[in-house]
Amino acid sequence: MKKHNNTLEAQRSRLLKRLQAGPCTTTEARHELDILGVAPRVYELRHKYGFNIQRHWVNDRNPGGGHHRVAKYVLMSGRWQGGANDIA
């Protein structure tokens, strides 16, 4: 397993790079990017740095086979405008 620098800055950087490549679920961020607190990192990217990251809910399977309703995050153009922009 690849070891990561787990400072908040490093986690935000990994998540942003991943979102620039395409949508990412909470499950993917936890297991592929080693970010356990995905929602707080998204919050920081939105509110501190202005990235327009939209969220919608999907059903996903974790590596152990369990099914979960998780957030799927998508990086959009423009700046974050507030909570009403999340996709149901």
C-alpha positions as CSV (number, residue, x, y, z in Angstrom):
1,M,0.0,0.0,0.0
2,K,1.3,3.4,-0.9
3,K,2.0,5.8,2.0
4,H,0.8,9.3,1.7
5,N,1.7,12.6,3.4
6,N,-1.5,13.1,5.5
7,T,-1.3,16.7,6.3
8,L,-4.5,18.6,5.6
9,E,-2.8,20.5,2.8
10,A,-1.5,17.2,1.2
11,Q,-5.0,15.7,1.4
12,R,-6.6,18.7,-0.2
13,S,-4.0,18.6,-2.9
14,R,-4.6,14.9,-3.7
15,L,-8.4,15.4,-3.7
16,L,-8.2,18.4,-6.0
17,K,-5.9,16.7,-8.4
18,R,-8.3,13.7,-8.5
19,L,-11.3,15.9,-9.0
20,Q,-9.5,17.7,-11.9
21,A,-9.3,14.2,-13.5
22,G,-13.0,13.5,-13.0
23,P,-15.7,12.8,-10.5
24,C,-14.8,11.0,-7.2
25,T,-16.9,9.2,-4.6
26,T,-16.3,9.2,-0.9
27,T,-15.4,5.5,-1.2
28,E,-12.8,6.2,-3.9
29,A,-11.2,9.1,-2.0
30,R,-11.0,7.0,1.2
31,H,-9.4,4.0,-0.4
32,E,-7.5,5.4,-3.3
33,L,-6.3,8.7,-1.9
34,D,-6.1,7.7,1.8
35,I,-8.4,10.6,2.9
36,L,-10.7,9.4,5.7
37,G,-12.4,12.8,6.2
38,V,-13.5,13.5,2.6
39,A,-16.4,15.9,3.4
40,P,-14.2,18.3,5.5
41,R,-11.6,18.4,2.7
42,V,-14.4,19.2,0.2
43,Y,-15.7,21.9,2.5
44,E,-12.3,23.5,2.8
45,L,-11.7,23.4,-1.0
46,R,-15.1,25.1,-1.5
47,H,-15.2,27.7,1.3
48,K,-11.5,28.5,1.8
49,Y,-10.3,28.2,-1.8
50,G,-13.6,28.8,-3.8
51,F,-13.6,25.6,-5.9
52,N,-17.0,24.8,-7.3
53,I,-17.4,21.2,-6.1
54,Q,-20.9,19.8,-6.5
55,R,-22.2,16.8,-4.7
56,H,-24.8,14.2,-5.5
57,W,-25.7,11.0,-3.9
58,V,-25.0,7.5,-5.4
59,N,-25.0,3.9,-4.2
60,D,-21.5,2.5,-4.1
61,R,-19.7,-0.7,-3.1
62,N,-16.7,-0.6,-0.8
63,P,-13.7,-2.9,-1.4
64,G,-15.1,-5.3,1.2
65,G,-18.3,-5.6,-0.9
66,G,-20.6,-3.6,1.3
67,H,-23.2,-1.3,-0.3
68,H,-23.4,2.3,0.9
69,R,-25.1,5.6,-0.1
70,V,-22.2,8.0,-0.6
71,A,-21.4,11.4,-2.0
72,K,-20.0,11.7,-5.5
73,Y,-18.1,15.0,-6.0
74,V,-17.7,16.8,-9.3
75,L,-15.4,19.8,-9.9
76,M,-17.3,22.4,-12.0
77,S,-16.1,25.6,-13.6
78,G,-16.5,28.9,-11.8
79,R,-16.4,29.6,-8.1
80,W,-18.4,28.0,-5.3
81,Q,-21.6,30.0,-4.7
82,G,-23.1,28.2,-1.7
83,G,-25.0,25.2,-0.5
84,A,-28.0,25.5,-2.9
85,N,-25.7,24.3,-5.7
86,D,-25.5,20.7,-4.6
87,I,-27.2,18.2,-6.9
88,A,-29.9,16.1,-5.1
